[in-house]
Amino acid sequence: MFEGLNQYADIAFWVLQAVVGVIFIVHAVPKLKNPAQVASAYGAPSFVGTLHGAIEVAAGVALIANQFVQYAAAVVALIMLGAIYFKIFKWKMPFMGQTVTGWEFDLMLLTAGLAILTR
């Protein structure tokens, strides 16, 4: 029914990559500004917060620049798997909530990362 839209598939897919990249960069900023607080949330030394933020920025930039895309997507998927693990099993967060951050957004980013990885 929408066969004519197939000509835009590459552009649409890059837009997905770019949006995921921007989200990762934006979410990396607090990790870089306050690495100790972020790292303490999962019981790690503060340099891990800085490393985590730097890796997220690098993956985000790679997705936006359309370079090393599969590596960046693998990083995105691994980070989101970790986030989902912590939210479900360590912090006992619900799938979604009105007053708390659930893990539905993390699941969506994991799915986007996997889609980009397998393209």
CYANA upper distance limits for C-alpha pairs under 8 A (distance plus 0.5 A):
  2 PHE  CA      6 ASN  CA      8.11
  5 LEU  CA      9 ALA  CA      7.58
  8 TYR  CA     12 ALA  CA      6.53
  9 ALA  CA     13 PHE  CA      6.52
 10 ASP  CA     14 TRP  CA      6.72
 11 ILE  CA     15 VAL  CA      6.71
 12 ALA  CA     16 LEU  CA      6.89
 13 PHE  CA     17 GLN  CA      6.85
 14 TRP  CA     18 ALA  CA      6.52
 14 TRP  CA     64 ILE  CA      8.18
 14 TRP  CA     66 ASN  CA      7.97
 15 VAL  CA     19 VAL  CA      6.55
 16 LEU  CA     20 VAL  CA      6.73
 16 LEU  CA    112 ALA  CA      8.18
 17 GLN  CA     21 GLY  CA      6.52
 17 GLN  CA     63 LEU  CA      5.80
 17 GLN  CA     64 ILE  CA      6.74
 17 GLN  CA     66 ASN  CA      8.35
 17 GLN  CA    116 ILE  CA      7.59
 18 ALA  CA     22 VAL  CA      6.59
 18 ALA  CA     60 GLY  CA      8.15
 18 ALA  CA     63 LEU  CA      6.33
 18 ALA  CA     64 ILE  CA      4.90
 18 ALA  CA     65 ALA  CA      8.48
 19 VAL  CA     23 ILE  CA      6.66
 19 VAL  CA     64 ILE  CA      8.36
 20 VAL  CA     24 PHE  CA      6.69
 20 VAL  CA     60 GLY  CA      7.45
 20 VAL  CA     63 LEU  CA      8.00
 20 VAL  CA    109 LEU  CA      7.64
 20 VAL  CA    112 ALA  CA      8.04
 20 VAL  CA    113 GLY  CA      8.46
 21 GLY  CA     25 ILE  CA      6.73
 21 GLY  CA     59 ALA  CA      7.32
 21 GLY  CA     60 GLY  CA      4.05
 21 GLY  CA     61 VAL  CA      6.67
 21 GLY  CA     62 ALA  CA      8.04
 21 GLY  CA     63 LEU  CA      5.84
 21 GLY  CA     64 ILE  CA      6.17
 22 VAL  CA     26 VAL  CA      6.59
 22 VAL  CA     60 GLY  CA      6.54
 22 VAL  CA     61 VAL  CA      8.37
 22 VAL  CA     64 ILE  CA      8.03
 23 ILE  CA     27 HIS  CA      6.60
 23 ILE  CA     60 GLY  CA      8.08
 24 PHE  CA     28 ALA  CA      6.51
 24 PHE  CA     56 GLU  CA      6.11
 24 PHE  CA     57 VAL  CA      6.96
 24 PHE  CA     59 ALA  CA      8.03
 24 PHE  CA     60 GLY  CA      5.92
 25 ILE  CA     29 VAL  CA      7.10
 25 ILE  CA     56 GLU  CA      6.69
 25 ILE  CA     57 VAL  CA      5.27
 25 ILE  CA     60 GLY  CA      6.03
 25 ILE  CA     61 VAL  CA      8.05
 27 HIS  CA     31 LYS  CA      7.95
 27 HIS  CA     53 GLY  CA      8.47
 27 HIS  CA     56 GLU  CA      8.44
 28 ALA  CA     32 LEU  CA      6.83
 28 ALA  CA     52 HIS  CA      8.12
 28 ALA  CA     53 GLY  CA      4.94
 28 ALA  CA     54 ALA  CA      7.60
 28 ALA  CA     56 GLU  CA      6.25
 28 ALA  CA     57 VAL  CA      6.62
 29 VAL  CA     33 LYS  CA      6.61
 29 VAL  CA     53 GLY  CA      7.26
 30 PRO  CA     34 ASN  CA      6.36
 30 PRO  CA     35 PRO  CA      7.99
 30 PRO  CA     38 VAL  CA      8.46
 30 PRO  CA     53 GLY  CA      8.35
 31 LYS  CA     35 PRO  CA      5.34
 31 LYS  CA     38 VAL  CA      6.39
 31 LYS  CA     49 GLY  CA      6.05
 31 LYS  CA     50 THR  CA      6.60
 31 LYS  CA     52 HIS  CA      7.62
 31 LYS  CA     53 GLY  CA      5.51
 32 LEU  CA     49 GLY  CA      7.41
 32 LEU  CA     50 THR  CA      5.68
 32 LEU  CA     53 GLY  CA      5.90
 32 LEU  CA     54 ALA  CA      7.70
 34 ASN  CA     38 VAL  CA      7.16
 34 ASN  CA     49 GLY  CA      8.19
 35 PRO  CA     39 ALA  CA      6.46
 35 PRO  CA     46 SER  CA      5.79
 35 PRO  CA     47 PHE  CA      7.21
 35 PRO  CA     48 VAL  CA      7.76
 35 PRO  CA     49 GLY  CA      4.63
 35 PRO  CA     50 THR  CA      5.68
 35 PRO  CA     53 GLY  CA      8.47
 36 ALA  CA     40 SER  CA      6.45
 36 ALA  CA     45 PRO  CA      7.39
 36 ALA  CA     46 SER  CA      4.53
 36 ALA  CA     47 PHE  CA      7.82
 36 ALA  CA     49 GLY  CA      6.75
 37 GLN  CA     41 ALA  CA      7.05
 37 GLN  CA     46 SER  CA      7.94
 37 GLN  CA     49 GLY  CA      8.33
 38 VAL  CA     42 TYR  CA      7.95
 38 VAL  CA     46 SER  CA      8.15
 38 VAL  CA     49 GLY  CA      6.09
 39 ALA  CA     43 GLY  CA      6.64
 39 ALA  CA     44 ALA  CA      5.44
 39 ALA  CA     45 PRO  CA      6.47
 39 ALA  CA     46 SER  CA      5.83
 39 ALA  CA     47 PHE  CA      8.19
 39 ALA  CA     48 VAL  CA      6.45
 39 ALA  CA     49 GLY  CA      5.19
 40 SER  CA     44 ALA  CA      6.06
 40 SER  CA     45 PRO  CA      7.36
 40 SER  CA     46 SER  CA      7.64
 42 TYR  CA     86 PHE  CA      8.28
 44 ALA  CA     48 VAL  CA      6.83
 44 ALA  CA     49 GLY  CA      8.40
 45 PRO  CA     49 GLY  CA      8.04
 46 SER  CA     50 THR  CA      7.40
 47 PHE  CA     51 LEU  CA      6.64
 48 VAL  CA     52 HIS  CA      6.38
 49 GLY  CA     53 GLY  CA      6.64
 50 THR  CA     54 ALA  CA      6.58
 51 LEU  CA     55 ILE  CA      6.57
 52 HIS  CA     56 GLU  CA      6.73
 53 GLY  CA     57 VAL  CA      6.74
 54 ALA  CA     58 ALA  CA      6.65
 55 ILE  CA     59 ALA  CA      6.60
 56 GLU  CA     60 GLY  CA      6.53
 56 GLU  CA     76 VAL  CA      8.16
 57 VAL  CA     61 VAL  CA      6.57
 58 ALA  CA     62 ALA  CA      6.60
 58 ALA  CA     72 ALA  CA      8.30
 59 ALA  CA     63 LEU  CA      6.71
 59 ALA  CA     71 TYR  CA      8.43
 59 ALA  CA     72 ALA  CA      5.07
 59 ALA  CA     73 ALA  CA      7.89
 59 ALA  CA     75 VAL  CA      7.30
 59 ALA  CA     76 VAL  CA      7.58
 60 GLY  CA     64 ILE  CA      6.77
 60 GLY  CA     72 ALA  CA      7.85
 61 VAL  CA     65 ALA  CA      6.44
 62 ALA  CA     66 ASN  CA      6.31
 62 ALA  CA     67 GLN  CA      5.53
 62 ALA  CA     68 PHE  CA      6.51
 62 ALA  CA     69 VAL  CA      6.69
 62 ALA  CA     72 ALA  CA      6.78
 63 LEU  CA     67 GLN  CA      6.98
 63 LEU  CA     68 PHE  CA      8.05
 63 LEU  CA     69 VAL  CA      6.06
 63 LEU  CA     72 ALA  CA      6.95
 63 LEU  CA     73 ALA  CA      8.12
 68 PHE  CA     72 ALA  CA      6.72
 69 VAL  CA     73 ALA  CA      6.47
 69 VAL  CA    116 ILE  CA      8.08
 69 VAL  CA    117 LEU  CA      7.89
 70 GLN  CA     74 ALA  CA      6.56
 70 GLN  CA    116 ILE  CA      7.48
 70 GLN  CA    117 LEU  CA      5.41
 70 GLN  CA    118 THR  CA      8.29
 71 TYR  CA     75 VAL  CA      6.79
 71 TYR  CA    117 LEU  CA      8.22
 72 ALA  CA     76 VAL  CA      6.68
 73 ALA  CA     77 ALA  CA      6.62
 73 ALA  CA    113 GLY  CA      5.36
 73 ALA  CA    114 LEU  CA      7.26
 73 ALA  CA    116 ILE  CA      6.45
 73 ALA  CA    117 LEU  CA      5.58
 74 ALA  CA     78 LEU  CA      6.64
 74 ALA  CA    113 GLY  CA      7.31
 74 ALA  CA    114 LEU  CA      7.86
 74 ALA  CA    117 LEU  CA      6.69
 75 VAL  CA     79 ILE  CA      6.56
 76 VAL  CA     80 MET  CA      6.60
 76 VAL  CA    109 LEU  CA      8.11
 76 VAL  CA    110 LEU  CA      7.37
 76 VAL  CA    113 GLY  CA      6.08
 77 ALA  CA     81 LEU  CA      6.57
 77 ALA  CA    109 LEU  CA      8.06
 77 ALA  CA    110 LEU  CA      5.45
 77 ALA  CA    111 THR  CA      8.16
 77 ALA  CA    113 GLY  CA      5.61
 77 ALA  CA    114 LEU  CA      6.69
 78 LEU  CA     82 GLY  CA      6.76
 78 LEU  CA    110 LEU  CA      8.48
 79 ILE  CA     83 ALA  CA      6.68
 80 MET  CA     84 ILE  CA      6.53
 80 MET  CA    106 ASP  CA      6.27
 80 MET  CA    107 LEU  CA      7.66
 80 MET  CA    109 LEU  CA      7.27
 80 MET  CA    110 LEU  CA      5.81
 81 LEU  CA     85 TYR  CA      6.59
 81 LEU  CA    110 LEU  CA      7.32
 82 GLY  CA     86 PHE  CA      6.71
 83 ALA  CA     87 LYS  CA      6.59
 83 ALA  CA    103 TRP  CA      8.47
 83 ALA  CA    106 ASP  CA      7.37
 84 ILE  CA     88 ILE  CA      6.49
 84 ILE  CA    103 TRP  CA      6.55
 84 ILE  CA    106 ASP  CA      6.84
 84 ILE  CA    107 LEU  CA      7.62
 85 TYR  CA     89 PHE  CA      6.23
 85 TYR  CA     90 LYS  CA      7.72
 86 PHE  CA     90 LYS  CA      5.30
 86 PHE  CA     91 TRP  CA      6.51
 87 LYS  CA     91 TRP  CA      5.47
 87 LYS  CA     92 LYS  CA      6.39
 87 LYS  CA     93 MET  CA      5.75
 87 LYS  CA     94 PRO  CA      8.45
 87 LYS  CA    102 GLY  CA      7.93
 87 LYS  CA    103 TRP  CA      7.00
 88 ILE  CA     92 LYS  CA      5.37
 88 ILE  CA     93 MET  CA      5.95
 88 ILE  CA     94 PRO  CA      7.56
 88 ILE  CA    103 TRP  CA      8.12
 93 MET  CA    100 VAL  CA      8.32
 93 MET  CA    101 THR  CA      8.02
 93 MET  CA    102 GLY  CA      6.25
 93 MET  CA    103 TRP  CA      7.76
 94 PRO  CA    102 GLY  CA      5.77
 94 PRO  CA    103 TRP  CA      7.46
 95 PHE  CA    102 GLY  CA      5.33
 95 PHE  CA    103 TRP  CA      5.59
 95 PHE  CA    104 GLU  CA      6.05
 96 MET  CA    100 VAL  CA      7.93
 96 MET  CA    101 THR  CA      7.03
 96 MET  CA    102 GLY  CA      4.57
 96 MET  CA    103 TRP  CA      6.81
 96 MET  CA    104 GLU  CA      6.54
 97 GLY  CA    101 THR  CA      6.83
 97 GLY  CA    102 GLY  CA      6.38
103 TRP  CA    107 LEU  CA      6.73
104 GLU  CA    108 MET  CA      6.83
105 PHE  CA    109 LEU  CA      6.82
106 ASP  CA    110 LEU  CA      6.60
107 LEU  CA    111 THR  CA      6.64
108 MET  CA    112 ALA  CA      6.69
109 LEU  CA    113 GLY  CA      6.51
110 LEU  CA    114 LEU  CA      6.68
111 THR  CA    115 ALA  CA      6.64
112 ALA  CA    116 ILE  CA      6.66
113 GLY  CA    117 LEU  CA      6.50
114 LEU  CA    118 THR  CA      6.61
115 ALA  CA    119 ARG  CA      6.74
